[in-house]
Amino acid sequence: MGENPSRILICLKERGLAKAVKRRGVDIMAKKGNRILVGLVCSVCGRRNYVTDKNKVNSPGKITIRKYCPNCRKLTIHKETDKLK
């Protein structure tokens, strides 16, 4: 109860909490350090239909997802291609 507000902010910053905290005019936002943007390409027609992000720590390999391809007009396997910026 009697903790210093600046000490609380330092602890929250070190822990990297996901919620924005506002104390005495200071904003602390969550970091997206482990997430990268990747494109998903249809394995049938080769078009990049989707862009998503993935956690490179939890899924280090390439992801494959079964999604709808508007060009093929059916469900196909979409594979991860490259990192986007």
Secondary structure in CASP SS format (residue, H / E / C, confidence):
PFRMAT SS
TARGET T0000
AUTHOR 0000-0000-0000
METHOD secondary structure of the structure
MODEL  1
M C 1.00
G C 1.00
E C 1.00
N C 1.00
P H 1.00
S H 1.00
R H 1.00
I H 1.00
L H 1.00
I H 1.00
C H 1.00
L H 1.00
K H 1.00
E H 1.00
R H 1.00
G C 1.00
L C 1.00
A C 1.00
K C 1.00
A C 1.00
V E 1.00
K E 1.00
R E 1.00
R C 1.00
G C 1.00
V E 1.00
D E 1.00
I E 1.00
M C 1.00
A C 1.00
K C 1.00
K C 1.00
G C 1.00
N C 1.00
R E 1.00
I E 1.00
L E 1.00
V E 1.00
G E 1.00
L E 1.00
V E 1.00
C E 1.00
S C 1.00
V C 1.00
C C 1.00
G C 1.00
R C 1.00
R E 1.00
N E 1.00
Y E 1.00
V E 1.00
T E 1.00
D E 1.00
K E 1.00
N E 1.00
K C 1.00
V C 1.00
N C 1.00
S C 1.00
P C 1.00
G C 1.00
K C 1.00
I C 1.00
T E 1.00
I E 1.00
R E 1.00
K E 1.00
Y E 1.00
C E 1.00
P C 1.00
N C 1.00
C C 1.00
R C 1.00
K E 1.00
L E 1.00
T E 1.00
I E 1.00
H E 1.00
K E 1.00
E E 1.00
T E 1.00
D E 1.00
K E 1.00
L E 1.00
K C 1.00
END
